[in-house]
């Protein structure tokens, strides 16, 4: 089955509510150094290949203005919806490994990066630890997360904040532009 067919199947499974066992999670992806498009696609491939993870849906790729931090290039952002058997800390470990595989360095808060993988929401888990806060504490303010999320799940709800559609309607989304590019995992682009 082609990657496009898998993506369409995943979108239809999401729309029909067909979910495998495990937890539904929303993952934010972003990159603005190196080859951002290859990094996003590589992250999708890494999630597809990870044990205990099934990618259900991928948003299109969005070109976004940086938020906070130093002067830096625009980002490419996207959102994945996955089903996973992983506990949130294990999922965070996986996200961090994927970032490291793409050369992520944490030198400056909100600085430019080769790949950023954020856990936005995992089922109805509410967690506030030194390592991880769920839902993501700034997701409700981030159009670069909410707009792609809304594109793949029009009925999405961010626990503690409300319907994603309502959150998007209340934000200035001018810095988030749909490139029209589908986010699929091309194995030829899957390695850093």
N, CA, C and O of each residue as an XYZ file, in Angstrom:
768
protein
N       0.848     -1.174      0.000
C       0.000      0.000      0.000
C       0.894      1.238      0.000
O       1.852      1.301      0.770
N       0.603      2.206     -0.835
C       1.403      3.425     -0.904
C       1.227      4.247      0.366
O       0.258      4.077      1.106
N       2.188      5.146      0.604
C       2.102      6.007      1.778
C       0.862      6.887      1.704
O       0.212      7.134      2.719
N       0.530      7.367      0.491
C      -0.667      8.194      0.346
C      -1.906      7.389      0.696
O      -2.803      7.896      1.370
N      -1.967      6.148      0.250
C      -3.118      5.298      0.570
C      -3.190      5.047      2.071
O      -4.278      5.053      2.647
N      -2.027      4.822      2.722
C      -2.015      4.627      4.166
C      -2.513      5.874      4.887
O      -3.265      5.785      5.857
N      -2.078      7.050      4.396
C      -2.516      8.300      5.007
C      -4.022      8.473      4.866
O      -4.696      8.870      5.816
N      -4.553      8.174      3.674
C      -5.996      8.294      3.461
C      -6.761      7.294      4.310
O      -7.829      7.613      4.832
N      -6.219      6.069      4.456
C      -6.850      5.073      5.304
C      -6.861      5.558      6.748
O      -7.867      5.436      7.447
N      -5.741      6.104      7.185
C      -5.677      6.599      8.556
C      -6.682      7.718      8.775
O      -7.336      7.769      9.817
N      -6.814      8.626      7.790
C      -7.793      9.704      7.925
C      -9.202      9.148      8.001
O     -10.017      9.634      8.785
N      -9.503      8.131      7.194
C     -10.845      7.567      7.229
C     -11.078      6.818      8.534
O     -12.189      6.840      9.063
N     -10.040      6.147      9.068
C     -10.185      5.472     10.356
C     -10.467      6.483     11.450
O     -11.289      6.236     12.333
N      -9.789      7.624     11.398
C     -10.011      8.663     12.388
C     -11.437      9.179     12.285
O     -12.117      9.346     13.297
N     -11.889      9.433     11.061
C     -13.228      9.961     10.865
C     -14.286      8.962     11.324
O     -15.331      9.360     11.839
N     -14.023      7.669     11.143
C     -15.001      6.653     11.519
C     -14.850      6.232     12.975
O     -15.686      5.494     13.496
N     -13.795      6.694     13.632
C     -13.598      6.339     15.022
C     -13.003      4.959     15.234
O     -13.046      4.444     16.351
N     -12.446      4.341     14.189
C     -11.812      3.033     14.345
C     -10.438      3.234     14.973
O      -9.522      3.737     14.323
N     -10.295      2.846     16.229
C      -9.047      3.052     16.941
C      -8.580      1.705     17.471
O      -9.374      0.923     17.993
N      -7.293      1.444     17.333
C      -6.752      0.214     17.896
C      -6.649      0.384     19.407
O      -6.955      1.451     19.939
N      -6.219     -0.667     20.095
C      -6.077     -0.563     21.542
C      -5.012      0.472     21.875
O      -4.111      0.716     21.073
N      -5.108      1.065     23.024
C      -4.104      2.031     23.450
C      -4.682      3.402     23.686
O      -5.880      3.564     23.918
N      -3.813      4.381     23.624
C      -4.168      5.770     23.897
C      -4.070      6.584     22.626
O      -3.171      6.369     21.813
N      -4.978      7.505     22.451
C      -4.907      8.454     21.347
C      -4.020      9.610     21.798
O      -4.204     10.153     22.888
N      -3.065      9.981     20.962
C      -2.155     11.078     21.291
C      -2.032     12.022     20.111
O      -2.099     11.609     18.954
N      -1.851     13.291     20.423
C      -1.617     14.328     19.426
C      -0.176     14.784     19.575
O       0.262     15.171     20.658
N       0.553     14.730     18.467
C       1.983     15.057     18.449
C       2.194     16.258     17.528
O       1.757     16.252     16.377
N       2.870     17.289     18.046
C       3.224     18.449     17.236
C       4.637     18.296     16.710
O       5.544     17.891     17.437
N       4.816     18.627     15.432
C       6.140     18.563     14.794
C       6.496     19.944     14.261
O       5.639     20.656     13.739
N       7.761     20.315     14.394
C       8.217     21.577     13.837
C       9.705     21.523     13.539
O      10.458     20.811     14.204
N      10.123     22.285     12.530
C      11.547     22.362     12.179
C      11.788     23.627     11.375
O      10.932     24.062     10.605
N      12.981     24.218     11.565
C      13.337     25.385     10.759
C      14.835     25.462     10.442
O      15.312     26.491      9.964
N      15.568     24.397     10.702
C      16.987     24.328     10.334
C      17.228     23.104      9.470
O      16.470     22.135      9.529
N      18.279     23.148      8.670
C      18.599     22.007      7.807
C      17.540     21.846      6.736
O      17.210     22.802      6.034
N      17.010     20.650      6.607
C      15.943     20.358      5.651
C      14.671     20.062      6.448
O      14.388     18.902      6.747
N      13.907     21.093      6.792
C      12.740     20.901      7.656
C      11.716     19.902      7.108
O      11.138     19.126      7.869
N      11.494     19.921      5.809
C      10.504     19.000      5.242
C      10.964     17.551      5.420
O      10.161     16.688      5.774
N      12.234     17.282      5.180
C      12.759     15.929      5.383
C      12.686     15.532      6.853
O      12.404     14.376      7.169
N      12.935     16.475      7.748
C      12.870     16.183      9.182
C      11.445     15.802      9.600
O      11.255     14.844     10.349
N      10.450     16.546      9.119
C       9.062     16.220      9.452
C       8.697     14.841      8.919
O       8.083     14.033      9.615
N       9.079     14.590      7.690
C       8.769     13.275      7.100
C       9.519     12.154      7.821
O       8.978     11.066      8.017
N      10.747     12.422      8.208
C      11.512     11.434      8.961
C      10.882     11.138     10.315
O      10.896      9.995     10.773
N      10.331     12.161     10.953
C       9.653     11.955     12.234
C       8.418     11.078     12.052
O       8.152     10.199     12.872
N       7.662     11.316     10.978
C       6.487     10.477     10.704
C       6.929      9.031     10.520
O       6.330      8.119     11.090
N       7.961      8.822      9.734
C       8.464      7.463      9.500
C       8.908      6.817     10.807
O       8.630      5.641     11.044
N       9.594      7.576     11.653
C      10.050      7.034     12.936
C       8.864      6.610     13.805
O       8.912      5.563     14.451
N       7.809      7.412     13.824
C       6.614      7.027     14.585
C       5.957      5.801     13.958
O       5.478      4.921     14.673
N       5.930      5.739     12.628
C       5.318      4.586     11.957
C       6.073      3.295     12.275
O       5.478      2.219     12.342
N       7.381      3.411     12.468
C       8.213      2.237     12.715
C       8.352      1.900     14.198
O       8.878      0.844     14.547
N       7.889      2.781     15.061
C       8.049      2.567     16.505
C       7.113      1.473     17.008
O       5.956      1.383     16.595
N       7.626      0.666     17.885
C       6.818     -0.398     18.483
C       5.743      0.217     19.375
O       6.012      1.133     20.152
N       4.530     -0.298     19.251
C       3.434      0.173     20.089
C       2.817      1.477     19.631
O       2.084      2.112     20.388
N       3.105      1.893     18.388
C       2.569      3.153     17.854
C       1.949      2.897     16.495
O       2.537      2.217     15.653
N       0.767      3.440     16.281
C       0.138      3.426     14.963
C      -0.211      4.869     14.600
O      -0.927      5.540     15.343
N       0.286      5.342     13.470
C      -0.044      6.684     12.999
C      -1.434      6.623     12.369
O      -1.663      5.886     11.410
N      -2.350      7.403     12.922
C      -3.729      7.432     12.432
C      -3.960      8.537     11.412
O      -4.717      8.358     10.457
N      -3.311      9.676     11.612
C      -3.531     10.808     10.701
C      -2.345     11.749     10.748
O      -1.691     11.905     11.779
N      -2.079     12.377      9.601
C      -1.030     13.387      9.470
C      -1.657     14.622      8.852
O      -2.361     14.531      7.846
N      -1.406     15.769      9.446
C      -1.881     17.010      8.829
C      -1.040     17.314      7.592
O      -0.024     16.666      7.340
N      -1.479     18.302      6.835
C      -0.616     18.850      5.797
C       0.502     19.640      6.500
O       0.467     19.838      7.714
N       1.460     20.070      5.738
C       2.578     20.855      6.266
C       2.199     22.335      6.203
O       1.680     22.815      5.195
N       2.469     23.045      7.298
C       2.160     24.472      7.402
C       3.447     25.271      7.542
O       4.355     24.869      8.270
N       3.527     26.394      6.852
C       4.631     27.342      6.985
C       4.209     28.349      8.040
O       3.163     28.985      7.911
N       5.026     28.498      9.096
C       4.607     29.329     10.225
C       5.699     30.300     10.652
O       6.893     30.028     10.525
N       5.252     31.429     11.157
C       6.174     32.408     11.709
C       6.629     31.932     13.080
O       5.837     31.353     13.824
N       7.911     32.168     13.434
C       8.392     31.785     14.764
C       7.616     32.532     15.853
O       7.189     33.670     15.657
N       7.444     31.876     17.001
C       6.760     32.479     18.149
C       7.751     32.520     19.296
O       8.233     31.478     19.742
N       8.058     33.717     19.777
C       9.007     33.860     20.872
C      10.423     33.557     20.415
O      10.657     33.213     19.257
N      11.358     33.690     21.333
C      12.744     33.346     21.035
C      13.447     34.375     20.176
O      12.923     35.460     19.926
N      14.644     34.021     19.726
C      15.473     34.944     18.940
C      14.985     35.044     17.490
O      14.089     34.315     17.062
N      15.596     35.957     16.762
C      15.356     36.060     15.315
C      15.740     34.720     14.687
O      16.812     34.182     14.966
N      14.855     34.183     13.835
C      15.111     32.870     13.247
C      14.236     32.667     12.018
O      13.275     33.407     11.805
N      14.571     31.653     11.203
C      13.779     31.382      9.999
C      12.370     30.895     10.345
O      12.094     30.482     11.471
N      11.489     30.957      9.341
C      10.151     30.406      9.500
C      10.236     28.897      9.714
O      11.228     28.253      9.372
N       9.170     28.361     10.289
C       9.092     26.931     10.568
C       8.199     26.224      9.564
O       7.349     26.836      8.918
N       8.410     24.934      9.450
C       7.414     24.031      8.898
C       6.847     23.278     10.094
O       7.598     22.757     10.918
N       5.520     23.221     10.188
C       4.847     22.549     11.297
C       3.803     21.588     10.774
O       3.275     21.745      9.673
N       3.518     20.592     11.588
C       2.475     19.616     11.272
C       2.048     18.943     12.568
O       2.678     19.111     13.612
N       0.974     18.184     12.480
C       0.465     17.439     13.627
C       0.198     16.001     13.210
O      -0.303     15.740     12.116
N       0.539     15.076     14.092
C       0.211     13.662     13.925
C      -0.803     13.274     14.980
O      -0.769     13.775     16.104
N      -1.694     12.394     14.618
C      -2.549     11.745     15.608
C      -2.164     10.277     15.572
O      -2.171      9.631     14.524
N      -1.828      9.774     16.747
C      -1.375      8.390     16.838
C      -2.213      7.629     17.856
O      -2.892      8.215     18.700
N      -2.145      6.328     17.752
C      -2.666      5.426     18.766
C      -1.439      4.725     19.318
O      -0.596      4.261     18.549
N      -1.321      4.639     20.646
C      -0.112      4.064     21.224
C      -0.407      3.265     22.474
O      -1.338      3.559     23.224
N       0.404      2.253     22.676
C       0.373      1.489     23.910
C       1.351      2.075     24.928
O       1.392      1.631     26.075
N       2.130      3.063     24.518
C       3.139      3.663     25.386
C       2.494      4.531     26.462
O       1.487      5.197     26.222
N       3.088      4.509     27.639
C       2.726      5.450     28.687
C       3.305      6.819     28.291
O       4.280      6.859     27.540
N       2.744      7.934     28.764
C       3.265      9.247     28.372
C       4.775      9.425     28.555
O       5.410      9.976     27.656
N       5.392      8.991     29.671
C       6.852      9.162     29.766
C       7.620      8.379     28.688
O       8.644      8.848     28.192
N       7.123      7.193     28.330
C       7.751      6.415     27.258
C       7.595      7.131     25.921
O       8.514      7.140     25.102
N       6.444      7.721     25.708
C       6.197      8.460     24.474
C       7.110      9.680     24.396
O       7.606     10.021     23.322
N       7.332     10.339     25.536
C       8.268     11.462     25.578
C       9.682     10.990     25.255
O      10.407     11.667     24.526
N      10.078      9.843     25.785
C      11.403      9.286     25.466
C      11.535      9.037     23.966
O      12.567      9.346     23.370
N      10.494      8.482     23.363
C      10.509      8.245     21.914
C      10.644      9.564     21.165
O      11.451      9.675     20.242
N       9.860     10.566     21.556
C       9.932     11.880     20.902
C      11.340     12.459     21.006
O      11.871     12.997     20.034
N      11.939     12.348     22.186
C      13.302     12.874     22.382
C      14.327     12.125     21.539
O      15.253     12.737     21.008
N      14.172     10.797     21.408
C      15.095     10.022     20.557
C      14.965     10.448     19.097
O      15.969     10.581     18.397
N      13.750     10.660     18.643
C      13.545     11.094     17.255
C      14.194     12.459     17.040
O      14.851     12.676     16.021
N      14.018     13.374     17.982
C      14.670     14.684     17.882
C      16.194     14.528     17.819
O      16.847     15.160     16.988
N      16.754     13.699     18.682
C      18.206     13.498     18.715
C      18.712     12.903     17.410
O      19.789     13.263     16.937
N      17.933     11.987     16.824
C      18.319     11.399     15.545
C      18.449     12.463     14.457
O      19.198     12.283     13.496
N      17.728     13.562     14.607
C      17.770     14.655     13.634
C      18.660     15.806     14.100
O      18.590     16.907     13.555
N      19.499     15.550     15.112
C      20.494     16.537     15.528
C      19.965     17.643     16.402
O      20.572     18.713     16.465
N      18.854     17.426     17.078
C      18.284     18.465     17.944
C      19.242     18.792     19.075
O      19.739     17.901     19.763
N      19.498     20.094     19.258
C      20.296     20.579     20.377
C      19.456     21.585     21.140
O      18.815     22.449     20.541
N      19.459     21.477     22.443
C      18.635     22.359     23.280
C      19.499     23.474     23.861
O      19.682     23.561     25.075
N      20.026     24.320     22.988
C      20.929     25.380     23.405
C      20.186     26.629     23.866
O      20.673     27.350     24.736
N      19.017     26.892     23.296
C      18.313     28.141     23.573
C      16.809     27.886     23.580
O      16.264     27.292     22.649
N      16.147     28.342     24.643
C      14.693     28.167     24.724
C      14.031     28.885     23.557
O      14.312     30.052     23.282
N      13.147     28.165     22.880
C      12.399     28.663     21.726
C      13.315     29.081     20.577
O      12.930     29.872     19.716
N      14.523     28.540     20.578
C      15.459     28.832     19.506
C      15.198     27.960     18.296
O      14.345     27.073     18.336
N      15.936     28.208     17.207
C      15.769     27.403     15.999
C      16.142     25.950     16.269
O      16.922     25.653     17.174
N      15.570     25.049     15.469
C      15.817     23.628     15.697
C      15.682     22.816     14.428
O      14.930     23.153     13.514
N      16.442     21.730     14.407
C      16.364     20.803     13.279
C      15.065     20.011     13.322
O      14.510     19.665     12.280
N      14.577     19.721     14.537
C      13.299     19.022     14.698
C      12.816     19.197     16.121
O      13.584     19.040     17.071
N      11.555     19.520     16.266
C      10.901     19.624     17.562
C       9.718     18.669     17.540
O       8.882     18.740     16.639
N       9.639     17.784     18.516
C       8.537     16.830     18.624
C       7.901     17.042     19.995
O       8.517     16.752     21.021
N       6.675     17.547     20.011
C       5.983     17.854     21.262
C       4.772     16.966     21.459
O       3.995     16.737     20.531
N       4.617     16.467     22.678
C       3.384     15.780     23.053
C       2.382     16.861     23.424
O       2.590     17.613     24.376
N       1.295     16.934     22.668
C       0.294     17.968     22.889
C      -0.790     17.468     23.828
O      -1.231     18.182     24.729
N      -1.208     16.235     23.604
C      -2.357     15.707     24.326
C      -2.308     14.187     24.229
O      -2.066     13.642     23.151
N      -2.533     13.503     25.338
C      -2.589     12.038     25.343
C      -3.877     11.645     26.065
O      -3.981     11.768     27.285
N      -4.856     11.171     25.291
C      -6.169     10.831     25.844
C      -6.619     11.932     26.800
O      -6.513     13.118     26.486
N      -7.109     11.542     27.940
C      -7.536     12.538     28.928
C      -6.545     12.626     30.074
O      -6.911     12.975     31.196
N      -5.288     12.307     29.788
C      -4.250     12.322     30.824
C      -3.960     13.768     31.227
O      -3.697     14.627     30.385
N      -4.016     14.008     32.521
C      -3.591     15.282     33.096
C      -2.344     14.985     33.898
O      -2.374     14.181     34.829
N      -1.245     15.632     33.541
C       0.041     15.324     34.154
C       0.841     16.609     34.280
O       0.892     17.409     33.346
N       1.464     16.805     35.429
C       2.327     17.965     35.627
C       3.529     17.509     36.438
O       3.492     17.487     37.668
N       4.598     17.145     35.733
C       5.821     16.686     36.390
C       6.984     17.548     35.905
O       6.813     18.416     35.048
N       8.159     17.299     36.460
C       9.347     18.039     36.030
C       9.668     17.791     34.558
O      10.214     18.662     33.880
N       9.324     16.594     34.065
C       9.646     16.207     32.682
C       8.547     16.502     31.684
O       8.830     16.778     30.518
N       7.300     16.448     32.119
C       6.207     16.460     31.150
C       4.940     17.054     31.752
O       4.547     16.723     32.871
N       4.318     17.931     30.989
C       3.015     18.479     31.354
C       2.047     18.154     30.234
O       2.300     18.460     29.068
N       0.933     17.529     30.598
C      -0.122     17.192     29.637
C      -1.465     17.667     30.163
O      -1.768     17.513     31.346
N      -2.272     18.247     29.272
C      -1.930     18.646     27.913
C      -0.788     19.673     27.916
O      -0.469     20.277     28.940
N      -0.188     19.848     26.734
C       0.913     20.805     26.592
C       0.441     22.156     27.129
O      -0.629     22.628     26.745
N       1.220     22.784     28.009
C       0.743     23.987     28.697
C       0.491     25.208     27.808
O      -0.259     26.102     28.198
N       1.095     25.260     26.638
C       0.889     26.419     25.758
C       0.121     26.065     24.483
O      -0.013     26.905     23.593
N      -0.380     24.841     24.385
C      -1.067     24.421     23.155
C      -2.245     25.331     22.825
O      -2.467     25.644     21.656
N      -2.996     25.759     23.821
C      -4.187     26.585     23.573
C      -3.854     27.935     22.930
O      -4.724     28.584     22.350
N      -2.591     28.350     23.037
C      -2.154     29.646     22.497
C      -1.445     29.516     21.160
O      -1.123     30.528     20.538
N      -1.194     28.295     20.702
C      -0.315     28.063     19.568
C      -1.088     27.716     18.301
O      -1.487     26.570     18.093
N      -1.289     28.716     17.469
C      -1.995     28.483     16.205
C      -1.245     27.473     15.346
O      -1.867     26.725     14.592
N       0.093     27.439     15.449
C       0.868     26.500     14.625
C       0.650     25.050     15.045
O       1.022     24.135     14.310
N       0.057     24.827     16.207
C      -0.351     23.485     16.634
C      -1.834     23.270     16.345
O      -2.219     22.249     15.775
N      -2.653     24.224     16.736
C      -4.107     24.049     16.667
C      -4.651     24.009     15.243
O      -5.567     23.235     14.962
N      -4.115     24.818     14.343
C      -4.632     24.836     12.964
C      -4.401     23.487     12.272
O      -5.342     22.943     11.694
N      -3.173     22.926     12.310
C      -3.001     21.594     11.701
C      -3.821     20.512     12.412
O      -4.331     19.598     11.765
N      -3.949     20.611     13.729
C      -4.732     19.633     14.478
C      -6.193     19.680     14.029
O      -6.810     18.641     13.797
N      -6.729     20.868     13.910
C      -8.112     21.033     13.467
C      -8.299     20.471     12.057
O      -9.353     19.918     11.746
N      -7.288     20.608     11.209
C      -7.386     20.106      9.833
C      -7.599     18.595      9.803
O      -8.356     18.098      8.970
N      -6.940     17.852     10.705
C      -7.072     16.389     10.698
C      -8.154     15.869     11.635
O      -8.572     14.718     11.514
N      -8.612     16.700     12.566
C      -9.649     16.270     13.501
C     -10.559     17.451     13.824
O     -10.364     18.130     14.832
N     -11.559     17.699     12.965
C     -12.447     18.859     13.147
C     -13.234     18.855     14.454
O     -13.744     19.899     14.861
N     -13.345     17.706     15.122
C     -14.083     17.617     16.380
C     -13.161     17.595     17.597
O     -13.608     17.303     18.706
N     -11.891     17.899     17.401
C     -10.907     17.801     18.472
C     -11.257     18.699     19.659
O     -11.818     19.784     19.511
N     -10.899     18.195     20.840
C     -11.065     18.939     22.084
C      -9.740     18.887     22.837
O      -9.148     17.818     22.988
N      -9.280     20.033     23.304
C      -8.098     20.107     24.152
C      -8.588     20.141     25.594
O      -9.194     21.129     26.008
N      -8.341     19.084     26.371
C      -8.839     19.050     27.749
C      -8.433     20.290     28.545
O      -7.282     20.726     28.509
N      -9.394     20.835     29.252
C      -9.145     22.014     30.066
C      -9.202     23.323     29.301
O      -9.152     24.395     29.904
N      -9.307     23.250     27.968
C      -9.312     24.470     27.150
C     -10.541     24.564     26.256
O     -11.031     25.665     26.001
N     -11.049     23.431     25.775
C     -12.247     23.446     24.940
C     -12.018     22.901     23.550
O     -10.992     22.290     23.249
N     -13.024     23.147     22.702
C     -12.966     22.671     21.324
C     -11.853     23.393     20.581
O     -11.707     24.611     20.689
N     -11.072     22.633     19.830
C      -9.964     23.215     19.073
C     -10.490     24.235     18.066
O      -9.852     25.266     17.849
N     -11.629     23.970     17.454
C     -12.208     24.921     16.495
C     -12.473     26.269     17.160
O     -12.220     27.311     16.555
N     -12.972     26.266     18.383
C     -13.234     27.520     19.105
C     -11.936     28.220     19.478
O     -11.848     29.447     19.418
N     -10.931     27.442     19.863
C      -9.627     28.030     20.203
C      -9.002     28.694     18.977
O      -8.462     29.797     19.071
N      -9.078     28.016     17.819
C      -8.530     28.570     16.581
C      -9.268     29.859     16.217
O      -8.644     30.837     15.805
N     -10.583     29.862     16.367
C     -11.381     31.047     16.016
C     -10.985     32.268     16.853
O     -11.150     33.405     16.413
N     -10.466     32.031     18.050
C     -10.099     33.124     18.944
C      -8.650     33.594     18.766
O      -8.241     34.573     19.390
N      -7.870     32.906     17.920
C      -6.461     33.242     17.737
C      -6.210     34.016     16.449
O      -6.987     33.936     15.498
N      -5.116     34.765     16.435
C      -4.623     35.378     15.211
C      -3.829     34.301     14.471
O      -2.752     33.903     14.917
N      -4.353     33.840     13.360
C      -3.727     32.731     12.623
C      -3.029     33.189     11.350
O      -2.720     32.369     10.486
N      -2.778     34.485     11.225
C      -2.146     34.985      9.995
C      -0.742     34.435      9.781
O      -0.277     34.375      8.643
N      -0.056     34.034     10.849
C       1.296     33.501     10.723
C       1.348     32.009     10.438
O       2.417     31.403     10.497
N       0.187     31.406     10.127
C       0.110     29.966      9.855
C      -0.486     29.781      8.470
O      -1.665     30.059      8.251
N       0.339     29.307      7.525
C      -0.098     29.176      6.131
C       0.010     27.728      5.673
O       1.061     27.101      5.814
N      -1.072     27.204      5.129
C      -1.118     25.837      4.620
C      -0.308     25.782      3.326
O      -0.600     26.509      2.376
N       0.710     24.917      3.291
C       1.527     24.796      2.081
C       0.841     23.925      1.028
O       1.211     23.941     -0.146
N      -0.164     23.164      1.470
C      -0.807     22.216      0.565
C      -0.020     20.925      0.406
O      -0.462     20.012     -0.291
N       1.143     20.840      1.047
C       1.981     19.636      0.951
C       1.497     18.598      1.951
O       1.325     18.892      3.134
N       1.280     17.391      1.469
C       0.874     16.297      2.343
C       2.096     15.824      3.129
O       3.208     15.778      2.603
N       1.876     15.480      4.375
C       2.942     14.942      5.212
C       2.860     13.436      5.178
O       2.076     12.822      5.901
N       3.680     12.849      4.329
C       3.759     11.395      4.236
C       5.202     10.995      4.500
O       6.121     11.797      4.334
N       5.385      9.788      4.901
C       6.728      9.300      5.205
C       7.302      8.610      3.985
O       6.902      7.495      3.650
N       8.228      9.261      3.326
C       8.948      8.654      2.211
C      10.203      8.002      2.788
O      11.081      8.707      3.287
N      10.308      6.675      2.733
C      11.471      6.011      3.320
C      12.802      6.563      2.807
O      13.799      6.509      3.526
N      12.842      7.084      1.602
C      14.089      7.660      1.077
C      14.476      8.912      1.839
O      15.648      9.286      1.853
N      13.506      9.573      2.477
C      13.781     10.798      3.236
C      13.771     10.544      4.733
O      13.801     11.489      5.520
N      13.730      9.270      5.141
C      13.501      8.949      6.531
C      14.697      8.952      7.435
O      14.536      8.758      8.640
N      15.880      9.159      6.931
C      17.063      9.138      7.796
C      17.772     10.484      7.725
O      17.871     11.097      6.662
N      18.261     10.927      8.870
C      18.971     12.220      8.879
C      20.283     12.144      8.127
O      21.002     13.140      8.038
